[in-house]
Amino acid sequence: MESYSTQEILSVYTPPYKLNFTDYINCPICEIEIDIFNIIVDENTFIRCEDCEHTIQFKLVKF
Ligand SMILES: [Zn+2]
């Protein structure tokens, strides 16, 4: 079974934008650091943990 979670990203920008204010996030399953610095994100962006293959969907929250 595939594991999946969401990660909120708070910013003042309208997507898509470059994640130049966050270096990495920790996988919620294996806690490995996943480098996300300078990736381009929009509402459909997700990343996969290389260690446990957990999928993290970004939820972009504008404030
Ligand atoms: Zn993991």
PDB file of the backbone (N, CA, C, O) and the ligand in Angstrom, with CONECT records:
HET     ZN  A 101       1
ATOM      1  N   MET A   1       0.843  -1.199   0.000  1.00  0.00           N
ATOM      2  CA  MET A   1       0.000   0.000   0.000  1.00  0.00           C
ATOM      3  C   MET A   1       0.878   1.248   0.000  1.00  0.00           C
ATOM      4  O   MET A   1       1.868   1.332   0.727  1.00  0.00           O
ATOM      5  N   GLU A   2       0.501   2.195  -0.814  1.00  0.00           N
ATOM      6  CA  GLU A   2       1.292   3.408  -0.945  1.00  0.00           C
ATOM      7  C   GLU A   2       0.983   4.356   0.205  1.00  0.00           C
ATOM      8  O   GLU A   2      -0.180   4.558   0.555  1.00  0.00           O
ATOM      9  N   SER A   3       2.001   4.921   0.778  1.00  0.00           N
ATOM     10  CA  SER A   3       1.772   5.888   1.849  1.00  0.00           C
ATOM     11  C   SER A   3       1.890   7.304   1.308  1.00  0.00           C
ATOM     12  O   SER A   3       2.629   7.577   0.362  1.00  0.00           O
ATOM     13  N   TYR A   4       1.157   8.170   1.923  1.00  0.00           N
ATOM     14  CA  TYR A   4       0.913   9.477   1.348  1.00  0.00           C
ATOM     15  C   TYR A   4       0.607  10.464   2.464  1.00  0.00           C
ATOM     16  O   TYR A   4      -0.116  10.145   3.408  1.00  0.00           O
ATOM     17  N   SER A   5       1.159  11.655   2.349  1.00  0.00           N
ATOM     18  CA  SER A   5       0.803  12.701   3.303  1.00  0.00           C
ATOM     19  C   SER A   5       0.871  14.047   2.606  1.00  0.00           C
ATOM     20  O   SER A   5       1.343  14.153   1.474  1.00  0.00           O
ATOM     21  N   THR A   6       0.400  15.059   3.287  1.00  0.00           N
ATOM     22  CA  THR A   6       0.474  16.405   2.727  1.00  0.00           C
ATOM     23  C   THR A   6       1.331  17.282   3.623  1.00  0.00           C
ATOM     24  O   THR A   6       1.405  17.099   4.838  1.00  0.00           O
ATOM     25  N   GLN A   7       1.969  18.234   2.979  1.00  0.00           N
ATOM     26  CA  GLN A   7       2.840  19.164   3.688  1.00  0.00           C
ATOM     27  C   GLN A   7       2.425  20.569   3.302  1.00  0.00           C
ATOM     28  O   GLN A   7       2.445  20.920   2.123  1.00  0.00           O
ATOM     29  N   GLU A   8       2.053  21.369   4.273  1.00  0.00           N
ATOM     30  CA  GLU A   8       1.676  22.746   3.974  1.00  0.00           C
ATOM     31  C   GLU A   8       2.909  23.620   3.783  1.00  0.00           C
ATOM     32  O   GLU A   8       3.879  23.538   4.537  1.00  0.00           O
ATOM     33  N   ILE A   9       2.842  24.455   2.755  1.00  0.00           N
ATOM     34  CA  ILE A   9       3.896  25.433   2.509  1.00  0.00           C
ATOM     35  C   ILE A   9       3.252  26.814   2.565  1.00  0.00           C
ATOM     36  O   ILE A   9       2.376  27.134   1.761  1.00  0.00           O
ATOM     37  N   LEU A  10       3.683  27.612   3.502  1.00  0.00           N
ATOM     38  CA  LEU A  10       3.143  28.957   3.642  1.00  0.00           C
ATOM     39  C   LEU A  10       4.032  29.943   2.908  1.00  0.00           C
ATOM     40  O   LEU A  10       5.252  29.942   3.076  1.00  0.00           O
ATOM     41  N   SER A  11       3.409  30.785   2.092  1.00  0.00           N
ATOM     42  CA  SER A  11       4.186  31.844   1.459  1.00  0.00           C
ATOM     43  C   SER A  11       3.264  32.959   1.013  1.00  0.00           C
ATOM     44  O   SER A  11       2.042  32.813   1.018  1.00  0.00           O
ATOM     45  N   VAL A  12       3.854  34.061   0.632  1.00  0.00           N
ATOM     46  CA  VAL A  12       3.067  35.194   0.150  1.00  0.00           C
ATOM     47  C   VAL A  12       2.909  35.140  -1.369  1.00  0.00           C
ATOM     48  O   VAL A  12       2.214  35.970  -1.955  1.00  0.00           O
ATOM     49  N   TYR A  13       3.551  34.172  -1.995  1.00  0.00           N
ATOM     50  CA  TYR A  13       3.564  34.122  -3.458  1.00  0.00           C
ATOM     51  C   TYR A  13       2.378  33.348  -4.018  1.00  0.00           C
ATOM     52  O   TYR A  13       1.781  32.506  -3.347  1.00  0.00           O
ATOM     53  N   THR A  14       2.056  33.661  -5.274  1.00  0.00           N
ATOM     54  CA  THR A  14       1.044  32.913  -5.995  1.00  0.00           C
ATOM     55  C   THR A  14       1.750  31.823  -6.789  1.00  0.00           C
ATOM     56  O   THR A  14       2.697  32.123  -7.515  1.00  0.00           O
ATOM     57  N   PRO A  15       1.320  30.564  -6.676  1.00  0.00           N
ATOM     58  CA  PRO A  15       1.991  29.469  -7.399  1.00  0.00           C
ATOM     59  C   PRO A  15       1.859  29.623  -8.909  1.00  0.00           C
ATOM     60  O   PRO A  15       0.880  30.209  -9.371  1.00  0.00           O
ATOM     61  N   PRO A  16       2.802  29.122  -9.690  1.00  0.00           N
ATOM     62  CA  PRO A  16       4.005  28.415  -9.226  1.00  0.00           C
ATOM     63  C   PRO A  16       5.105  29.374  -8.779  1.00  0.00           C
ATOM     64  O   PRO A  16       5.210  30.496  -9.274  1.00  0.00           O
ATOM     65  N   TYR A  17       5.904  28.920  -7.855  1.00  0.00           N
ATOM     66  CA  TYR A  17       7.038  29.712  -7.402  1.00  0.00           C
ATOM     67  C   TYR A  17       8.165  28.789  -6.973  1.00  0.00           C
ATOM     68  O   TYR A  17       7.990  27.579  -6.827  1.00  0.00           O
ATOM     69  N   LYS A  18       9.309  29.388  -6.780  1.00  0.00           N
ATOM     70  CA  LYS A  18      10.496  28.627  -6.423  1.00  0.00           C
ATOM     71  C   LYS A  18      10.640  28.562  -4.901  1.00  0.00           C
ATOM     72  O   LYS A  18      10.485  29.565  -4.205  1.00  0.00           O
ATOM     73  N   LEU A  19      10.931  27.394  -4.416  1.00  0.00           N
ATOM     74  CA  LEU A  19      11.080  27.222  -2.973  1.00  0.00           C
ATOM     75  C   LEU A  19      12.490  27.610  -2.532  1.00  0.00           C
ATOM     76  O   LEU A  19      13.312  26.752  -2.209  1.00  0.00           O
ATOM     77  N   ASN A  20      12.749  28.901  -2.523  1.00  0.00           N
ATOM     78  CA  ASN A  20      14.093  29.326  -2.130  1.00  0.00           C
ATOM     79  C   ASN A  20      14.141  29.764  -0.668  1.00  0.00           C
ATOM     80  O   ASN A  20      15.130  30.343  -0.218  1.00  0.00           O
ATOM     81  N   PHE A  21      13.067  29.485   0.068  1.00  0.00           N
ATOM     82  CA  PHE A  21      13.045  29.851   1.491  1.00  0.00           C
ATOM     83  C   PHE A  21      12.980  28.624   2.398  1.00  0.00           C
ATOM     84  O   PHE A  21      12.913  28.747   3.621  1.00  0.00           O
ATOM     85  N   THR A  22      13.000  27.438   1.786  1.00  0.00           N
ATOM     86  CA  THR A  22      12.980  26.199   2.574  1.00  0.00           C
ATOM     87  C   THR A  22      14.065  25.264   2.051  1.00  0.00           C
ATOM     88  O   THR A  22      14.100  24.973   0.855  1.00  0.00           O
ATOM     89  N   ASP A  23      14.935  24.797   2.912  1.00  0.00           N
ATOM     90  CA  ASP A  23      16.040  23.942   2.480  1.00  0.00           C
ATOM     91  C   ASP A  23      15.611  22.492   2.299  1.00  0.00           C
ATOM     92  O   ASP A  23      15.928  21.858   1.293  1.00  0.00           O
ATOM     93  N   TYR A  24      14.892  21.982   3.282  1.00  0.00           N
ATOM     94  CA  TYR A  24      14.498  20.583   3.216  1.00  0.00           C
ATOM     95  C   TYR A  24      13.293  20.340   4.118  1.00  0.00           C
ATOM     96  O   TYR A  24      12.978  21.161   4.979  1.00  0.00           O
ATOM     97  N   ILE A  25      12.624  19.215   3.917  1.00  0.00           N
ATOM     98  CA  ILE A  25      11.605  18.769   4.854  1.00  0.00           C
ATOM     99  C   ILE A  25      11.977  17.366   5.300  1.00  0.00           C
ATOM    100  O   ILE A  25      12.744  16.675   4.629  1.00  0.00           O
ATOM    101  N   ASN A  26      11.440  16.954   6.415  1.00  0.00           N
ATOM    102  CA  ASN A  26      11.708  15.617   6.921  1.00  0.00           C
ATOM    103  C   ASN A  26      10.573  14.681   6.531  1.00  0.00           C
ATOM    104  O   ASN A  26       9.398  15.001   6.710  1.00  0.00           O
ATOM    105  N   CYS A  27      10.933  13.536   6.003  1.00  0.00           N
ATOM    106  CA  CYS A  27       9.934  12.522   5.694  1.00  0.00           C
ATOM    107  C   CYS A  27       9.200  12.148   6.989  1.00  0.00           C
ATOM    108  O   CYS A  27       9.841  11.859   8.000  1.00  0.00           O
ATOM    109  N   PRO A  28       7.862  12.153   6.965  1.00  0.00           N
ATOM    110  CA  PRO A  28       7.118  11.828   8.187  1.00  0.00           C
ATOM    111  C   PRO A  28       7.203  10.346   8.578  1.00  0.00           C
ATOM    112  O   PRO A  28       6.851   9.977   9.699  1.00  0.00           O
ATOM    113  N   ILE A  29       7.662   9.515   7.668  1.00  0.00           N
ATOM    114  CA  ILE A  29       7.758   8.084   7.960  1.00  0.00           C
ATOM    115  C   ILE A  29       9.152   7.715   8.476  1.00  0.00           C
ATOM    116  O   ILE A  29       9.290   7.174   9.573  1.00  0.00           O
ATOM    117  N   CYS A  30      10.180   8.010   7.677  1.00  0.00           N
ATOM    118  CA  CYS A  30      11.532   7.577   8.057  1.00  0.00           C
ATOM    119  C   CYS A  30      12.393   8.737   8.561  1.00  0.00           C
ATOM    120  O   CYS A  30      13.519   8.531   9.014  1.00  0.00           O
ATOM    121  N   GLU A  31      11.853   9.959   8.477  1.00  0.00           N
ATOM    122  CA  GLU A  31      12.492  11.171   9.009  1.00  0.00           C
ATOM    123  C   GLU A  31      13.778  11.574   8.302  1.00  0.00           C
ATOM    124  O   GLU A  31      14.536  12.404   8.802  1.00  0.00           O
ATOM    125  N   ILE A  32      14.016  10.991   7.153  1.00  0.00           N
ATOM    126  CA  ILE A  32      15.180  11.409   6.379  1.00  0.00           C
ATOM    127  C   ILE A  32      14.938  12.830   5.842  1.00  0.00           C
ATOM    128  O   ILE A  32      13.798  13.222   5.595  1.00  0.00           O
ATOM    129  N   GLU A  33      16.010  13.581   5.670  1.00  0.00           N
ATOM    130  CA  GLU A  33      15.879  14.918   5.120  1.00  0.00           C
ATOM    131  C   GLU A  33      15.769  14.846   3.603  1.00  0.00           C
ATOM    132  O   GLU A  33      16.600  14.231   2.935  1.00  0.00           O
ATOM    133  N   ILE A  34      14.730  15.484   3.069  1.00  0.00           N
ATOM    134  CA  ILE A  34      14.529  15.521   1.627  1.00  0.00           C
ATOM    135  C   ILE A  34      14.797  16.939   1.161  1.00  0.00           C
ATOM    136  O   ILE A  34      14.143  17.885   1.602  1.00  0.00           O
ATOM    137  N   ASP A  35      15.756  17.077   0.275  1.00  0.00           N
ATOM    138  CA  ASP A  35      16.163  18.391  -0.216  1.00  0.00           C
ATOM    139  C   ASP A  35      15.107  18.949  -1.171  1.00  0.00           C
ATOM    140  O   ASP A  35      14.820  18.345  -2.204  1.00  0.00           O
ATOM    141  N   ILE A  36      14.537  20.091  -0.827  1.00  0.00           N
ATOM    142  CA  ILE A  36      13.537  20.700  -1.717  1.00  0.00           C
ATOM    143  C   ILE A  36      13.946  22.116  -2.111  1.00  0.00           C
ATOM    144  O   ILE A  36      13.160  22.850  -2.711  1.00  0.00           O
ATOM    145  N   PHE A  37      15.156  22.490  -1.779  1.00  0.00           N
ATOM    146  CA  PHE A  37      15.586  23.860  -2.058  1.00  0.00           C
ATOM    147  C   PHE A  37      15.591  24.156  -3.552  1.00  0.00           C
ATOM    148  O   PHE A  37      16.151  23.407  -4.352  1.00  0.00           O
ATOM    149  N   ASN A  38      14.951  25.268  -3.906  1.00  0.00           N
ATOM    150  CA  ASN A  38      14.926  25.766  -5.283  1.00  0.00           C
ATOM    151  C   ASN A  38      14.117  24.932  -6.265  1.00  0.00           C
ATOM    152  O   ASN A  38      14.249  25.128  -7.473  1.00  0.00           O
ATOM    153  N   ILE A  39      13.286  24.012  -5.794  1.00  0.00           N
ATOM    154  CA  ILE A  39      12.389  23.357  -6.739  1.00  0.00           C
ATOM    155  C   ILE A  39      11.190  24.271  -7.008  1.00  0.00           C
ATOM    156  O   ILE A  39      10.805  25.083  -6.167  1.00  0.00           O
ATOM    157  N   ILE A  40      10.618  24.116  -8.192  1.00  0.00           N
ATOM    158  CA  ILE A  40       9.446  24.912  -8.558  1.00  0.00           C
ATOM    159  C   ILE A  40       8.198  24.147  -8.103  1.00  0.00           C
ATOM    160  O   ILE A  40       8.042  22.961  -8.398  1.00  0.00           O
ATOM    161  N   VAL A  41       7.326  24.833  -7.391  1.00  0.00           N
ATOM    162  CA  VAL A  41       6.127  24.156  -6.890  1.00  0.00           C
ATOM    163  C   VAL A  41       4.858  24.828  -7.407  1.00  0.00           C
ATOM    164  O   VAL A  41       4.805  26.045  -7.587  1.00  0.00           O
ATOM    165  N   ASP A  42       3.848  24.010  -7.639  1.00  0.00           N
ATOM    166  CA  ASP A  42       2.505  24.525  -7.884  1.00  0.00           C
ATOM    167  C   ASP A  42       1.527  23.605  -7.146  1.00  0.00           C
ATOM    168  O   ASP A  42       1.945  22.802  -6.312  1.00  0.00           O
ATOM    169  N   GLU A  43       0.239  23.717  -7.445  1.00  0.00           N
ATOM    170  CA  GLU A  43      -0.768  22.968  -6.676  1.00  0.00           C
ATOM    171  C   GLU A  43      -0.643  21.453  -6.859  1.00  0.00           C
ATOM    172  O   GLU A  43      -1.177  20.684  -6.059  1.00  0.00           O
ATOM    173  N   ASN A  44       0.051  21.030  -7.895  1.00  0.00           N
ATOM    174  CA  ASN A  44       0.130  19.594  -8.171  1.00  0.00           C
ATOM    175  C   ASN A  44       1.497  18.989  -7.859  1.00  0.00           C
ATOM    176  O   ASN A  44       1.775  17.847  -8.225  1.00  0.00           O
ATOM    177  N   THR A  45       2.322  19.738  -7.202  1.00  0.00           N
ATOM    178  CA  THR A  45       3.672  19.250  -6.940  1.00  0.00           C
ATOM    179  C   THR A  45       3.695  18.249  -5.787  1.00  0.00           C
ATOM    180  O   THR A  45       3.103  18.473  -4.730  1.00  0.00           O
ATOM    181  N   PHE A  46       4.393  17.145  -6.021  1.00  0.00           N
ATOM    182  CA  PHE A  46       4.628  16.226  -4.917  1.00  0.00           C
ATOM    183  C   PHE A  46       6.063  15.721  -5.014  1.00  0.00           C
ATOM    184  O   PHE A  46       6.690  15.794  -6.071  1.00  0.00           O
ATOM    185  N   ILE A  47       6.559  15.222  -3.923  1.00  0.00           N
ATOM    186  CA  ILE A  47       7.894  14.643  -3.915  1.00  0.00           C
ATOM    187  C   ILE A  47       7.811  13.252  -3.321  1.00  0.00           C
ATOM    188  O   ILE A  47       6.866  12.928  -2.601  1.00  0.00           O
ATOM    189  N   ARG A  48       8.795  12.438  -3.621  1.00  0.00           N
ATOM    190  CA  ARG A  48       8.813  11.082  -3.086  1.00  0.00           C
ATOM    191  C   ARG A  48      10.091  10.873  -2.295  1.00  0.00           C
ATOM    192  O   ARG A  48      11.183  11.215  -2.751  1.00  0.00           O
ATOM    193  N   CYS A  49       9.945  10.318  -1.126  1.00  0.00           N
ATOM    194  CA  CYS A  49      11.106   9.998  -0.308  1.00  0.00           C
ATOM    195  C   CYS A  49      11.879   8.865  -0.975  1.00  0.00           C
ATOM    196  O   CYS A  49      11.317   7.816  -1.292  1.00  0.00           O
ATOM    197  N   GLU A  50      13.169   9.090  -1.180  1.00  0.00           N
ATOM    198  CA  GLU A  50      13.980   8.070  -1.857  1.00  0.00           C
ATOM    199  C   GLU A  50      14.238   6.866  -0.968  1.00  0.00           C
ATOM    200  O   GLU A  50      14.561   5.780  -1.449  1.00  0.00           O
ATOM    201  N   ASP A  51      14.094   7.069   0.312  1.00  0.00           N
ATOM    202  CA  ASP A  51      14.407   5.999   1.246  1.00  0.00           C
ATOM    203  C   ASP A  51      13.249   5.024   1.433  1.00  0.00           C
ATOM    204  O   ASP A  51      13.443   3.811   1.358  1.00  0.00           O
ATOM    205  N   CYS A  52      12.036   5.550   1.679  1.00  0.00           N
ATOM    206  CA  CYS A  52      10.892   4.666   1.968  1.00  0.00           C
ATOM    207  C   CYS A  52       9.785   4.777   0.931  1.00  0.00           C
ATOM    208  O   CYS A  52       8.771   4.087   1.039  1.00  0.00           O
ATOM    209  N   GLU A  53       9.963   5.644  -0.085  1.00  0.00           N
ATOM    210  CA  GLU A  53       9.000   5.847  -1.170  1.00  0.00           C
ATOM    211  C   GLU A  53       7.683   6.443  -0.709  1.00  0.00           C
ATOM    212  O   GLU A  53       6.669   6.346  -1.399  1.00  0.00           O
ATOM    213  N   HIS A  54       7.706   7.049   0.442  1.00  0.00           N
ATOM    214  CA  HIS A  54       6.534   7.792   0.900  1.00  0.00           C
ATOM    215  C   HIS A  54       6.345   9.019   0.013  1.00  0.00           C
ATOM    216  O   HIS A  54       7.313   9.691  -0.340  1.00  0.00           O
ATOM    217  N   THR A  55       5.090   9.308  -0.347  1.00  0.00           N
ATOM    218  CA  THR A  55       4.789  10.448  -1.204  1.00  0.00           C
ATOM    219  C   THR A  55       4.280  11.613  -0.366  1.00  0.00           C
ATOM    220  O   THR A  55       3.412  11.453   0.493  1.00  0.00           O
ATOM    221  N   ILE A  56       4.839  12.785  -0.634  1.00  0.00           N
ATOM    222  CA  ILE A  56       4.423  13.995   0.079  1.00  0.00           C
ATOM    223  C   ILE A  56       3.871  14.989  -0.937  1.00  0.00           C
ATOM    224  O   ILE A  56       4.577  15.454  -1.832  1.00  0.00           O
ATOM    225  N   GLN A  57       2.609  15.293  -0.771  1.00  0.00           N
ATOM    226  CA  GLN A  57       1.941  16.265  -1.641  1.00  0.00           C
ATOM    227  C   GLN A  57       2.020  17.630  -0.979  1.00  0.00           C
ATOM    228  O   GLN A  57       1.696  17.770   0.200  1.00  0.00           O
ATOM    229  N   PHE A  58       2.449  18.636  -1.731  1.00  0.00           N
ATOM    230  CA  PHE A  58       2.498  19.976  -1.167  1.00  0.00           C
ATOM    231  C   PHE A  58       1.135  20.626  -1.203  1.00  0.00           C
ATOM    232  O   PHE A  58       0.407  20.529  -2.191  1.00  0.00           O
ATOM    233  N   LYS A  59       0.800  21.287  -0.119  1.00  0.00           N
ATOM    234  CA  LYS A  59      -0.404  22.106  -0.075  1.00  0.00           C
ATOM    235  C   LYS A  59       0.052  23.547   0.093  1.00  0.00           C
ATOM    236  O   LYS A  59       0.556  23.933   1.147  1.00  0.00           O
ATOM    237  N   LEU A  60      -0.132  24.335  -0.959  1.00  0.00           N
ATOM    238  CA  LEU A  60       0.395  25.692  -0.953  1.00  0.00           C
ATOM    239  C   LEU A  60      -0.631  26.641  -0.352  1.00  0.00           C
ATOM    240  O   LEU A  60      -1.742  26.775  -0.866  1.00  0.00           O
ATOM    241  N   VAL A  61      -0.258  27.286   0.720  1.00  0.00           N
ATOM    242  CA  VAL A  61      -1.167  28.190   1.420  1.00  0.00           C
ATOM    243  C   VAL A  61      -0.625  29.604   1.304  1.00  0.00           C
ATOM    244  O   VAL A  61       0.490  29.905   1.729  1.00  0.00           O
ATOM    245  N   LYS A  62      -1.437  30.446   0.725  1.00  0.00           N
ATOM    246  CA  LYS A  62      -1.034  31.842   0.575  1.00  0.00           C
ATOM    247  C   LYS A  62      -1.577  32.631   1.762  1.00  0.00           C
ATOM    248  O   LYS A  62      -2.716  32.424   2.182  1.00  0.00           O
ATOM    249  N   PHE A  63      -0.770  33.527   2.298  1.00  0.00           N
ATOM    250  CA  PHE A  63      -1.260  34.338   3.409  1.00  0.00           C
ATOM    251  C   PHE A  63      -0.964  35.814   3.190  1.00  0.00           C
ATOM    252  O   PHE A  63      -1.309  36.644   4.031  1.00  0.00           O
TER     253      PHE A  63
HETATM  254 ZN    ZN A 101      10.899   8.267   4.014  1.00  0.00          ZN2+
END
